[in-house]
Amino acid sequence: MSDEVIGWAVRLAAEVAPDEAELVPSVTAAYVAGGTARRELFARTNAAPGGFDVDAPIVLFPHVLAAVTLAGHAIWTALGGNASSVSTLLKNLGDLWDRRRAKQSAAAEPQVPPLPELNSLIDAISTELKAAGVPEKESELLTFRIVRALIKDGAGTRAFLAAAPPEDRTR
């Protein structure tokens, strides 16, 4: 695995899961390796040490990597679309964040969602995080942090997506 992918993962973790920074190189290597190594990242035991919620993810970062991988098509589209400059994408992301938060409190929705590439990317990542057991409130903020980090480091994001294609996580 390339140093570029590890560096990208460390930068991503600093934005979205700083408490797991020490685990990032080994988690990323296992995720990229795929197969059994990847599946073991998602294994849960029936034990609840210290009273932690058994259904909660033990480590968040593998789920972040899975969300990025599964949203790969949406990421490629957003990073290569008409609004491909980093500053424009980040501005659009901020605008979209404001619109989505306002939409939660307003009854009327616009007929056509603005910024379809970013909306698609946000929805894909959010769906995977929720499926991993991340509560909706935390998922929303985490999703925007992930997307911001992906945009800021587009070259690293592309390198990761090339190194870690999606695969079935079932046994």
N, C-alpha and C positions, 0 to 999 in steps of 0.2 A: 504494500500500500504506500502511496506517495506521501511525502511530507506535506504537500499542498493540502491533501484531504485532512490530515491530522490537524494542521494549522487552522483550516477552515472550521473543523469541529470544535476546537478549543475556543475560537472566536465566537462561534454560535453559542456554545455553553456559557460563556461569560455574559452573554445577553439574556439567556433564557433559563439557565439552570446553574448558576454560579456555585451552589453548594455541592455540585457533582463534578467540579472541575478536575479533581484528581483521577476520577474514573474515566474521563472522556477518551484518552488515547486507547485504552484497552476495550472500552465499549464500542468505539468506532471501528477498531480493527476487527472485532467479532462481528459487528454488523456488516461490514464490507465483505468479510469472508463468506458470509451467507450460510446456508444449510443449518446444521445442528448448532453451530456457534451462534448464529443469529437467533434461532428459536429459543436457545437457553436464556437469552436476554429478557425474554418475555415470560419465562416460567414463574409460576407463583406456587408457594407452598401453602398448606392448610394451617400452618402454625401462625399464631398472632403474637410475636414477641413484644413485650412491653405494652400490649393492648392496642397496637396499631390496627387500623382497618385492613382486614384481609383483602378486600376488594380494591383497595387503592394501589396504584402503581408503586412498587418498592423503589424503583429508580425511574425518574421521568425521562432522562435523555434518550434511551432507546425508543421511546414513544415519539419523541421529537424527530429522531432520525427516520422512523417509519412514516410519520406524517409528511416529512419532506420528500421521501422516496415515492410515496403514493400520490403526492401532489405534483410529481415530476412534470407531467404534461402541462399542467397549469403554470408551473414555474417557468418552463421553457417558453411558453407563450408570453407570459408577462415580461420576462427578461429580454425577449427578442421582438416584442411587439412594437407598435408605433411609438409608444412612450418609453423608449429603451434607455434614455439617459438616466443615470442614477438619481440625479437631483430631481428630475421630473417625476420618476417613480416614487421617490420618498415624499414629495409634495402631494402627489395624488393619493398616496397611502394615508397621509395625515388628513386630507380632505375626506376620504372615504371613511376613516375612523370617526370623524365628526358626524358625517351623514348617518352612519349606522347607529351611533349612539342617539342621535336626534330621532331616528325612525322608531327606536324602542319606546320613546315617550309620545310619539305622534300616532294618530289613528290612521292617517292616509299614507299610502306608500306610492312612490313613483311607479308608473307602468313599466318602464324599461330601466333596469339597474344601470347606473353610470359606472364607467370603468369596468367593463365586463371581465377583462383579463385578471385584474386584481380581485374582483369579487369572486371569481371562480377559484383563484388561488387561496383566498381566505377561507372560503367554504370547504375546500378540500382538506386543508390542514385542520380546521376546526372540527370537522367530522371525525377525523382520525383521533384527535385528542379526546373528544367526548367518548368515542368508542373505547379508548384506553382507560376511561374512568376519571378523567379530569373534570371536575365540576364546571358547569357552564360559565359562571362568572370568571373563574381563573382561566378557563379555556379561551375566552374572548381576548383577554389581555395578553396571554401567552401567545396566541395566534398572531396578534399584531407585532409582538416583539420578534417572533420567528420570521415573519415576512420582512420586517425592516432589516433584520440581520442578513437574510438571503439576498435582498436587493443591494445592500451595502457591499457585499462580497460576492458579486455575480460570478466571477471567475472561479472562486472556490466552490460555489454552489454547483456550477456546471461540472467541475471535476468530481465532486461527490456523486452527483447523479450518474455520471458515466461509470464510476467505480462500483456503485451499489444499486443495481436494478432491483425492482420489486420482486418479491417471491412470496409464495404461500407460507404463512407463519403457522399453519396447523401442523400437527404431528403426522 
